[in-house]
């Protein structure tokens, strides 16, 4: 499908603004859909924004932060604990660790 510049095709329509949950495929010169459960992405496999019910971790939207990570309040992002360790991750300790971290 051909569109008049600066519009790009997406789902059989031309759009000059980026549709929600899409990214610009520069090779195909079109808007492409993000993965399922991703509201914003920079490629087919790298999410940068998740719906409120999910957490962003290493480019994916997941249901809960994995062991060895903590949720960053307000951002629904999981961060690696690094050298702090993973043995302290009960629900109560997770909240205490989050409050002490600088990010």
Buried (B, 14 or more C-beta within 10 A) or exposed (E): EEBEEEBBBBEEEBBEEEEEBBBBBEEEEBBBBBBEBBBBBEBEEBBBBBEEEBBBBEBBBBEEBEEBBBBBEEEBBBBBBEEBEEEEBEEEEBEEBBEEEEE
